[in-house]
């Protein structure tokens, strides 16, 4: 899996420097993923869409490629009382390990190991938070709550 930057030099006249980071096995797969995200907004075929975009490989995929807006993440942390959480922090949700890559509303956006996209997760549901050394910082799983 690789990370690609898709730019739209002539597509958005009011913002000619718009670009988007997309993950895909190939450049073609990344372009098609981007097309699917925009297909509801514009009535054009994939081949017409290709005329408007440029694609360049940024590198191999890493979870930090998915990091979202840090201001929105800070708002979510404050509203959910998660002052210890940070983007890039490792978590376990319902037994699956992943990395926090942002927020989705007042929930976490987690990229699970072996996946290439973020998933919406409630920050307190069956979740363990780990520090950089792998120690548990917070534990919201059932076995930690029940006595």
C-alpha positions in Angstrom: 0.0 0.0 0.0 1.3 3.5 -0.9 0.3 7.1 -0.3 -0.4 9.4 -3.2 -1.1 13.1 -3.4 -3.9 13.8 -5.9 -4.0 17.5 -7.0 -6.6 19.4 -8.9 -4.8 22.2 -10.7 -7.7 23.2 -13.0 -10.7 21.6 -11.3 -11.6 24.1 -8.6 -11.2 27.6 -10.1 -11.5 29.4 -6.7 -8.9 27.1 -5.0 -6.4 26.0 -7.7 -3.9 24.4 -5.3 -6.4 21.9 -3.8 -4.9 18.5 -3.1 -5.9 15.4 -1.3 -3.8 12.5 0.2 -5.1 9.1 -0.7 -3.9 5.6 -0.1 -4.0 2.8 -2.7 -2.1 -0.2 -3.9 -1.4 1.6 -7.2 -1.7 5.2 -8.5 -4.8 4.1 -10.5 -6.5 2.7 -7.4 -5.7 6.0 -5.6 -7.2 8.0 -8.4 -10.3 5.9 -8.5 -10.8 6.2 -4.7 -10.6 9.9 -5.0 -13.1 9.9 -7.9 -15.6 7.9 -5.8 -15.3 10.5 -3.1 -16.2 13.3 -5.5 -18.6 11.4 -7.8 -21.7 12.6 -5.9 -20.8 16.2 -6.4 -20.0 16.2 -10.1 -21.6 14.4 -13.1 -18.7 13.1 -15.0 -17.1 9.7 -15.8 -13.9 8.5 -14.3 -12.1 9.1 -17.6 -13.3 12.7 -17.7 -12.2 13.1 -14.0 -8.7 11.9 -14.9 -8.2 14.9 -17.3 -8.5 17.3 -14.3 -6.1 15.6 -11.8 -2.4 15.0 -11.2 -1.1 12.2 -9.1 2.3 11.7 -7.4 3.5 9.0 -5.0 4.4 10.4 -1.6 5.7 7.1 -0.2 4.7 4.0 1.6 1.6 4.1 3.7 1.8 5.0 7.4 -1.0 5.9 9.8 0.2 9.5 10.1 -0.8 10.0 6.5 -4.4 9.9 7.8 -4.0 12.5 10.6 -7.0 14.8 10.6 -7.5 18.4 11.7 -5.7 18.9 15.0 -8.1 21.7 16.2 -11.1 19.4 15.8 -9.3 16.7 17.6 -8.5 19.0 20.5 -12.2 20.0 20.7 -13.2 16.4 20.9 -10.6 15.7 23.6 -11.9 18.6 25.7 -15.5 17.6 25.3 -14.9 13.9 26.1 -12.4 14.6 28.9 -9.6 12.8 27.1 -6.7 15.2 27.9 -4.2 12.3 27.8 -5.1 11.2 24.2 -3.1 12.3 21.1 -3.0 11.6 17.4 -0.6 8.7 16.9 -1.4 7.1 20.2 -1.9 3.4 20.1 -5.3 2.0 21.2 -7.1 -1.3 21.5 -10.8 -1.2 20.6 -12.8 -4.4 21.3 -9.5 -6.4 21.0 -8.2 -4.8 17.8 -5.1 -2.7 17.9 -4.9 0.6 16.0 -3.6 4.2 15.9 -5.6 7.3 16.7 -5.6 9.4 13.5 -8.1 12.1 14.3 -11.7 12.7 15.4 -15.1 12.0 13.9 -17.5 14.3 15.6 -16.9 13.6 19.3 -15.6 10.1 18.6 -12.1 8.8 17.8 -11.0 8.1 14.2 -8.8 5.0 14.5 -6.7 3.3 11.8 -6.7 -0.4 12.8 -3.6 -2.4 12.0 -3.7 -3.9 8.5 -6.3 -1.3 7.4 -5.7 1.8 5.2 -8.5 4.1 6.5 -9.8 5.5 9.7 -12.9 4.1 11.5 -15.3 5.9 13.8 -14.9 4.6 17.4 -16.5 5.7 20.7 -13.6 6.7 23.0 -15.0 4.8 26.0 -16.4 1.7 24.5 -14.2 -1.3 25.1 -11.1 0.9 24.6 -7.6 0.7 26.1 -5.1 3.6 25.6 -1.3 2.9 25.5 1.7 5.2 26.0 4.8 5.0 23.7 6.3 2.3 25.9 3.1 0.1 25.6 1.8 0.7 29.1 -1.9 1.1 29.6 -2.8 4.8 30.3 -6.6 4.3 30.5 -8.7 1.2 30.3 -12.4 1.4 29.5 -13.0 -2.3 28.9 -15.6 -4.3 30.8 -13.1 -6.3 32.8 -11.5 -3.1 34.1 -14.8 -1.6 35.1 -16.4 -4.7 36.8 -15.1 -5.7 40.3 
